[in-house]
Amino acid sequence: MTISFSISDEVAGIARRTAEFVRDVVIPEERACGGSVHDAPEPLRHRLQQAARDAGVFAPHVPREFGGLGLDLRGQAVVFEEAGYSLLGPLAMNCAAPDEGNTHLLHTVATAEQRERYLRPLAAGEVRSCFAMTEPAPGAGSDPRALATTATRVAGGWRIDGRKWFISGADGAAFAICMARTSGTPGDAGGATMFLVDAGTPGMKLVRNLETLDEGLFGGHSELAFDGCLVGDEQVLGEVDAGFAYAQVRLGPARLTHCMRWLGAARRARDIALERAASRSAFGRPLAELGMVQQMLADTEIDIEASRALLWRACWELDQGRPGAQHTSITKTFVSEAVGRIVDRAVQVCGALGISADLPLSRLLREVRPFRIYDGPSETHRWAIARRAVRSFT
Ligand SMILES: Cc1cc2nc3c(=O)[nH]c(=O)nc-3n(C[C@H](O)[C@H](O)[C@H](O)COP(=O)(O)OP(=O)(O)OC[C@H]3O[C@@H](n4cnc5c(N)ncnc54)[C@H](O)[C@@H]3O)c2cc1C
C-alpha cells in the first residue's frame, strides 16, 4: 500500500494564495466584527466572500460544476489549514462549518432538483444553512440513536415535531437539514430520516440563541422548535429511514475539516508564542532560551506535526474511498486535544499578555475548547476506537 502525501502545484498555489489572502485581507477585518463572529453582520460575510473570489480562493472544497475549486480532502487539508489561521478565514472562503459539511452531504445525497434548489445557492455563498441533529435530554447527543424528534406521514408529505439545540448557524440560515425519526422508537439503531426545511416554514421556530463559551461561528448556536412543521415529500433528503447512514457521510469528512481549520488556528497561536519568546526577556535572557519555555515550544512543534500527519493520513483513507472510521476517530480525538494544548501553552509563554484581548490567544482558547465535545466527544471516540481495536484483535 503506497500512501501519497504529495502536494500538486495547483494545491500549493491555492494554499499560497490563501495564506496571502488571510494575512493581507482577512486578519485586518478581524476587528470589524467587534470580537464576536457569532453576531458579525451579514455585509461583512458578503464583503469577505467577494474578496475571496477576487483572490481565487473561494469554495476550495466545492465541486467545479457548482463553482468551486474541486479539491479532494488532501488538498482541502493543506488549504483549510491556511484558511483557519484567522477565525474569519473559513467564513470568507465559504468553507466554514456547518455549510461546508452540508455542501458535501447535499452533493452526495440530494436529487438533481434539490441540488439546484439548495446546493447551488449554498455553494455560491448566497445563503447559509444549518444541520439540526442534537436535542435536549433525553434526545440525541453523543448517542444519535436517542433521536426523539418525529416525522409522521401526512398526505403529500411529513409532519415534524420535536426540539433541537446547539444548532450552529441556524439564525439567518435559509434552510435546515433536520434529522427526525420516521420509524422505531428512541434507542433504535435505525429509523432516522433527513429533511430539508426552508426558513419560514410554519411550525419551525427559532426559540433562542444560546450564550456559549465560543463566539467564533457566524450565526452562533440556536435552539429550534418543530411543532407540526409540514414538509413535502420532495424535501426528504435521500431515502426514508437512511438518515443515520447519511449522517456518517457528512460527519466523517466534517470531523477532518474541523481539524484542518483548528490546526491553522493553533499554528497562529504557535507563531505568536514564538515571536514573544524571542522578543521578551526574563532573568537576563530571552524567554526562548529558558529550558521550560523551550519544552513548551518543542511540545507544540510535536503536536502540530503529529496532528498534520494523522490528518493527512485520514484524508488519504477517505480519498481512496476506504471506510476510514478508525482513522477519523483517532485524528479527531488527537487534534481536538492537541490544539487545546497548543493554544494553552501559547498563553502561558505570553504571560499576562496572553490572556488579554491585545492578542487573539484568549479568544482562541475559548474557541478550541468546544471541539472536544462536538463531532463526537473525546470519550465517545475513545470508546469506539477501543471497541474497533478489540474487534480487530479477536
Ligand atoms: C459549539 C458547538 C456547536 C455544535 N453544533 C451543532 C450543530 O450544528 N448541529 C447539531 O446537531 N449539534 C451541534 N452540536 C452538538 C454536539 O453535536 C453535541 O454536543 C455532541 O454530540 C454531544 O452531545 P451532548 O452535548 O448531548 O452530550 P452528551 O451526549 O450528554 O454527553 C455528555 C458527556 O458524556 C460523555 N460520554 C458520551 N459518550 C460516552 C461514551 N461512549 N463513553 C464515555 N463517556 C461518554 C462525554 O464526556 C460527553 O461529553 C454542537 C455543540 C457545540 C458545543
The ligand as a MOL file (V3000), in Angstrom:
LIG
                    3D

  0  0  0     0  0            999 V3000
M  V30 BEGIN CTAB
M  V30 COUNTS 53 58 0 0 0
M  V30 BEGIN ATOM
M  V30 1 C -20.0020 24.6560 19.7210 0
M  V30 2 C -20.9390 23.5440 19.4180 0
M  V30 3 C -21.5600 23.5020 18.1620 0
M  V30 4 C -22.4760 22.4850 17.8600 0
M  V30 5 N -23.1280 22.4950 16.6460 0
M  V30 6 C -24.0570 21.5490 16.3780 0
M  V30 7 C -24.8250 21.5840 15.1570 0
M  V30 8 O -24.6350 22.4690 14.3070 0
M  V30 9 N -25.7750 20.6390 14.9660 0
M  V30 10 C -26.0240 19.6600 15.8660 0
M  V30 11 O -26.8850 18.8380 15.6100 0
M  V30 12 N -25.3190 19.5950 17.0320 0
M  V30 13 C -24.3660 20.5170 17.3160 0
M  V30 14 N -23.6640 20.4830 18.4990 0
M  V30 15 C -23.9670 19.4730 19.4850 0
M  V30 16 C -22.9380 18.3570 19.5510 0
M  V30 17 O -23.0180 17.5650 18.4100 0
M  V30 18 C -23.2120 17.5900 20.8530 0
M  V30 19 O -22.8720 18.4580 21.9140 0
M  V30 20 C -22.4170 16.2960 20.9450 0
M  V30 21 O -22.9180 15.3220 20.0560 0
M  V30 22 C -22.5110 15.7140 22.3800 0
M  V30 23 O -23.8410 15.5770 22.7640 0
M  V30 24 P -24.3320 16.2010 24.1550 0
M  V30 25 O -23.8760 17.6070 24.2370 0
M  V30 26 O -25.7800 15.9360 24.2760 0
M  V30 27 O -23.5210 15.4000 25.2660 0
M  V30 28 P -23.9850 14.0550 25.9960 0
M  V30 29 O -24.4290 13.0580 24.9860 0
M  V30 30 O -24.8900 14.4060 27.0950 0
M  V30 31 O -22.5900 13.5580 26.5760 0
M  V30 32 C -22.0000 14.2210 27.7100 0
M  V30 33 C -20.6460 13.6130 28.0270 0
M  V30 34 O -20.7790 12.2150 28.2610 0
M  V30 35 C -19.5440 11.5780 27.9870 0
M  V30 36 N -19.7630 10.4340 27.0670 0
M  V30 37 C -20.5530 10.3920 25.9660 0
M  V30 38 N -20.4390 9.1940 25.3590 0
M  V30 39 C -19.5660 8.4710 26.0910 0
M  V30 40 C -19.0470 7.1430 25.9860 0
M  V30 41 N -19.4120 6.3190 24.9950 0
M  V30 42 N -18.1750 6.7330 26.9320 0
M  V30 43 C -17.8110 7.5500 27.9540 0
M  V30 44 N -18.2720 8.8030 28.0930 0
M  V30 45 C -19.1370 9.2520 27.1780 0
M  V30 46 C -18.6550 12.6150 27.3080 0
M  V30 47 O -17.7510 13.1330 28.2790 0
M  V30 48 C -19.6390 13.6820 26.8820 0
M  V30 49 O -19.0360 14.9660 26.7460 0
M  V30 50 C -22.7370 21.4820 18.8120 0
M  V30 51 C -22.0950 21.5150 20.0590 0
M  V30 52 C -21.2050 22.5270 20.3620 0
M  V30 53 C -20.5600 22.5460 21.7060 0
M  V30 END ATOM
M  V30 BEGIN BOND
M  V30 1 1 1 2
M  V30 2 1 2 3
M  V30 3 2 2 52
M  V30 4 2 3 4
M  V30 5 1 4 5
M  V30 6 1 4 50
M  V30 7 2 5 6
M  V30 8 1 6 7
M  V30 9 1 6 13
M  V30 10 2 7 8
M  V30 11 1 7 9
M  V30 12 1 9 10
M  V30 13 2 10 11
M  V30 14 1 10 12
M  V30 15 2 12 13
M  V30 16 1 13 14
M  V30 17 1 14 15
M  V30 18 1 14 50
M  V30 19 1 15 16
M  V30 20 1 16 17
M  V30 21 1 16 18
M  V30 22 1 18 19
M  V30 23 1 18 20
M  V30 24 1 20 21
M  V30 25 1 20 22
M  V30 26 1 22 23
M  V30 27 1 23 24
M  V30 28 2 24 25
M  V30 29 1 24 26
M  V30 30 1 24 27
M  V30 31 1 27 28
M  V30 32 2 28 29
M  V30 33 1 28 30
M  V30 34 1 28 31
M  V30 35 1 31 32
M  V30 36 1 32 33
M  V30 37 1 33 34
M  V30 38 1 33 48
M  V30 39 1 34 35
M  V30 40 1 35 36
M  V30 41 1 35 46
M  V30 42 1 36 37
M  V30 43 1 36 45
M  V30 44 2 37 38
M  V30 45 1 38 39
M  V30 46 1 39 40
M  V30 47 2 39 45
M  V30 48 1 40 41
M  V30 49 2 40 42
M  V30 50 1 42 43
M  V30 51 2 43 44
M  V30 52 1 44 45
M  V30 53 1 46 47
M  V30 54 1 46 48
M  V30 55 1 48 49
M  V30 56 2 50 51
M  V30 57 1 51 52
M  V30 58 1 52 53
M  V30 END BOND
M  V30 END CTAB
M  END
